[in-house]
Amino acid sequence: MTPFMLSLLTNTEVLRVSMASSGTRLVALSAESGHVWASEDEELGWTYVLLGNPGNRSYSKNATVGATLSQLGLNAASCQWRDLWLGEDLGRVAESVGAQLRPHAAVLGRLSNCTGSISN
């Protein structure tokens, strides 16, 4: 096993997603912009987000994949965004989260420390 594969399999942040999240749901699915899944970590108040470009015939090009915080079930104006696979804080996102993804690529992230509220 390569060191990279071992790092993926022992990543405690990613392991927490599989062990502590609930309410997994499909948030967005589009022929032009991939898919978005979300789940919650109720103990810590985090929302996990998976952005994916499956790369099949409908998704054969780079795509901007994302969702609004509202679509993710968050009544917040902004949240801290962290890429769990890379282990990097990517700063605050306002109103939405997304990524430009090549075919077959994905991002697994965490939204936390959400602030502000959206008026309906």
C-alpha positions in Angstrom: 0.0 0.0 0.0 1.3 3.4 -0.9 1.8 6.1 1.8 -0.9 8.2 0.0 -3.5 5.3 0.2 -2.6 4.7 3.9 -3.1 8.4 4.6 -6.6 8.2 3.0 -7.6 5.1 5.0 -6.4 6.6 8.3 -7.6 10.1 7.9 -9.5 10.7 11.2 -11.6 13.6 9.8 -12.9 11.3 7.0 -13.4 8.4 9.3 -15.6 10.7 11.5 -17.9 11.3 8.5 -18.6 7.6 8.2 -18.9 7.0 12.0 -20.7 10.1 13.3 -22.8 11.6 10.5 -26.5 11.0 10.0 -29.2 12.2 7.7 -27.3 11.6 4.5 -29.2 13.0 1.5 -28.9 14.0 -2.1 -29.0 17.8 -2.2 -28.5 18.5 -5.9 -28.2 16.4 -9.1 -27.8 18.0 -12.5 -26.7 16.8 -15.9 -24.6 20.0 -16.2 -23.2 20.3 -12.7 -22.7 17.0 -11.0 -24.1 16.0 -7.7 -24.0 17.2 -4.1 -24.6 15.0 -1.0 -24.8 16.3 2.6 -25.0 14.9 6.1 -24.8 16.2 9.7 -22.6 15.6 12.7 -25.1 16.5 15.3 -22.7 16.2 18.2 -20.3 18.9 16.9 -22.9 20.9 14.8 -21.0 20.3 11.5 -22.4 19.6 8.0 -20.5 17.3 5.7 -20.7 17.9 2.0 -19.6 15.7 -0.9 -19.3 17.5 -4.3 -18.8 15.1 -7.2 -18.5 15.1 -11.0 -19.1 11.5 -12.0 -17.6 11.9 -15.4 -20.1 9.8 -17.4 -21.6 10.9 -20.7 -23.7 13.6 -19.1 -20.7 14.8 -17.1 -17.9 14.5 -19.6 -16.4 18.0 -19.0 -15.2 20.0 -16.1 -18.1 21.2 -14.0 -18.7 23.7 -11.3 -20.4 21.6 -8.6 -22.1 23.3 -5.6 -25.1 24.1 -3.5 -26.3 27.1 -1.5 -26.1 26.9 2.3 -29.9 27.0 2.3 -30.0 23.9 0.0 -27.8 22.2 2.5 -30.3 22.9 5.3 -28.3 25.7 6.9 -29.9 29.0 7.9 -26.6 30.8 7.8 -24.9 33.6 5.8 -21.4 32.1 6.0 -19.5 29.1 7.2 -15.9 27.9 7.6 -15.1 25.4 4.8 -12.5 22.6 5.2 -11.4 20.1 2.6 -11.2 16.8 4.6 -9.2 14.8 2.1 -6.5 17.5 1.9 -6.8 18.5 5.6 -6.9 22.1 4.6 -9.0 25.0 5.8 -10.2 26.8 2.7 -11.6 29.9 4.4 -15.2 31.1 4.9 -17.8 30.6 2.2 -20.8 33.0 1.9 -24.2 31.8 0.7 -22.9 28.7 -1.2 -20.1 26.2 -1.4 -18.7 24.7 -4.6 -15.7 23.6 -6.6 -14.6 23.3 -10.2 -14.1 19.6 -10.8 -12.7 17.6 -13.7 -14.6 14.4 -14.6 -14.4 11.7 -11.9 -13.3 14.1 -9.3 -14.8 14.8 -5.9 -14.3 17.0 -2.8 -15.3 16.0 0.7 -15.7 18.9 2.9 -17.0 20.2 6.2 -19.0 23.3 7.0 -18.6 24.6 10.6 -18.8 27.8 12.6 -21.7 29.1 10.6 -22.8 32.6 11.4 -25.5 35.0 10.4 -28.9 34.0 9.3 -30.8 34.2 6.1 -34.2 36.0 6.1 -36.9 34.1 4.3 
